[in-house]
Amino acid sequence: LTVLNAGRRYLKAEDLSGKVFVTSGLGGMSGAQAKAAVIAGCVGIIAEVRAVLLSFCLPQGWLMEISNNLDHCIARLREARKNKIALSLGYHGNVVDLWERLVHELDTTGELLVDLGSDQTSCHNPFNGGYYPVQLGFEEGKQLLSSNPGKFRMLVQESLKRHVAAINKLADKGMFFWDYGNAFLLEAQRAGADVAKKGADKTEFRYPSYVQHIMG
């Protein structure tokens, strides 16, 4: 319902075939995002750093495909988008790399390859494994979290700023992003990312919450 209503509200579209939804997280609640994309008829690319979750989702049918290669992900995205094929593709990697690659495609080809975006990392718990920084691989991140939690926290905040910077560039060109109630925008703001709503007080964000804006 969230994906369908986002399409209705932001894209003025009842039919989401050929539309692309990019997000992250394949845990308990967030794992449903991949299935939702296919039910809604769009192309869903969902990033996840934990291989075990991707391996769990594939045989259960929550994901149709898995790839750890961004070139392959972009090629599949383009193919499914062009042919209006519903697809749930799990990207085994950090979502920041995925967002930054989509910015690169925009900068080099002029193509905006994503229509809808969100995030379901566990940003209510960002410094204890709920969000892994893009600067490190998953195993490296786990080791740093254990050995130097202060440095891990600093890298998470740097990663959040990169995360938001990429989203902002795509949103400025017409991609619609919403907050999934996971404290992503709050933690990004605390990290110093540009998420404030222009002309509003600092408790308001430039991107809406799905609760009030989409489901309400």
Residue pairs with C-beta under 8 A, 6 or more apart in sequence:
1 215
2 36
2 180
2 210
2 214
2 215
3 16
3 21
3 33
3 36
3 37
3 39
3 40
3 42
3 116
4 16
4 40
5 214
5 215
6 116
6 176
6 178
6 210
6 214
7 13
7 14
7 16
7 19
7 40
7 42
7 115
7 116
8 14
9 213
9 214
10 116
10 176
11 19
11 115
11 116
11 176
13 19
15 41
16 40
16 41
16 42
17 41
17 42
17 84
17 86
18 42
18 43
18 81
18 82
18 84
19 42
19 43
19 81
19 115
19 116
20 42
20 43
20 44
20 45
20 77
20 81
20 113
20 114
20 115
20 116
21 33
21 37
21 40
21 42
21 43
21 44
21 45
21 114
21 115
21 116
21 117
21 118
22 44
22 45
22 46
22 47
22 95
22 98
22 99
22 102
22 114
22 116
22 117
23 30
23 33
23 44
23 45
23 46
23 47
23 95
23 117
23 118
23 119
23 120
23 180
24 30
24 46
24 47
24 48
24 95
24 98
24 119
24 120
24 121
25 31
25 33
25 46
25 47
25 48
25 119
25 120
25 121
25 122
25 182
26 33
26 34
26 46
26 48
26 50
26 53
26 54
26 56
26 57
26 62
26 63
26 90
27 53
27 120
27 122
29 120
30 46
30 120
30 121
31 53
31 57
31 62
32 62
33 44
33 46
33 118
33 120
34 44
34 46
34 57
34 62
34 63
34 64
34 88
34 90
35 61
35 62
35 88
36 44
37 43
37 44
37 46
37 86
37 87
37 88
38 44
38 64
38 86
38 87
38 88
40 86
41 86
42 86
42 115
42 116
43 77
43 80
43 81
43 85
43 86
43 87
43 89
44 87
44 88
44 89
45 73
45 77
45 89
45 91
45 98
46 63
46 88
46 89
46 90
46 91
47 90
47 91
47 93
47 94
47 95
47 97
47 98
48 54
48 90
48 91
48 92
49 92
49 93
49 94
49 132
49 138
49 141
50 138
51 92
51 138
54 63
54 66
54 90
54 92
55 66
57 63
57 90
58 65
58 66
58 90
62 88
63 88
63 89
63 90
64 87
64 88
64 89
65 76
65 87
65 88
65 89
65 90
66 89
66 90
66 91
66 92
67 73
67 76
67 89
67 90
67 91
67 92
68 91
68 92
68 93
70 91
70 93
70 97
70 98
70 101
73 89
73 91
73 98
73 101
74 101
74 105
74 113
76 87
76 89
77 89
77 113
78 113
79 85
80 86
80 87
81 113
91 98
94 132
94 133
94 134
94 159
95 119
95 121
95 163
96 134
96 159
96 162
96 163
96 166
97 134
99 117
99 163
99 166
99 167
99 170
100 162
100 166
102 113
102 114
102 166
102 170
103 166
103 169
103 170
105 111
105 113
106 112
106 113
106 169
106 170
106 173
112 170
112 173
112 174
112 175
114 170
114 175
115 174
115 175
115 176
116 175
116 176
116 177
117 167
117 170
117 171
117 175
117 176
117 177
117 178
118 177
118 178
118 179
118 180
118 210
119 163
119 179
119 180
119 182
119 184
120 180
120 182
121 130
121 131
121 182
121 184
122 129
122 130
122 131
122 182
123 130
123 131
123 182
123 183
123 184
123 186
123 187
123 188
124 130
124 182
124 183
125 131
126 156
126 160
126 183
126 187
127 149
127 152
127 153
127 156
128 145
129 142
129 145
131 156
131 159
131 160
131 187
132 138
132 141
132 156
132 159
133 141
133 152
133 155
133 156
133 158
133 159
134 159
134 162
134 163
135 155
135 158
135 159
136 144
136 155
141 152
141 155
144 151
144 152
144 155
145 152
156 191
157 190
157 191
157 192
158 191
160 187
160 188
160 191
160 193
161 188
161 191
161 192
161 193
163 188
163 193
164 188
164 193
164 194
164 195
165 193
165 194
167 175
167 177
168 194
168 206
170 177
171 177
171 206
171 207
177 207
178 207
178 208
178 209
178 210
178 213
178 214
179 185
179 205
179 207
179 208
179 209
179 210
180 210
181 209
181 210
181 211
185 195
185 205
185 207
188 195
189 195
189 196
189 202
189 205
194 206
195 205
195 206
195 207
196 202
196 204
196 205
196 206
197 204
197 205
197 206
198 206
208 214
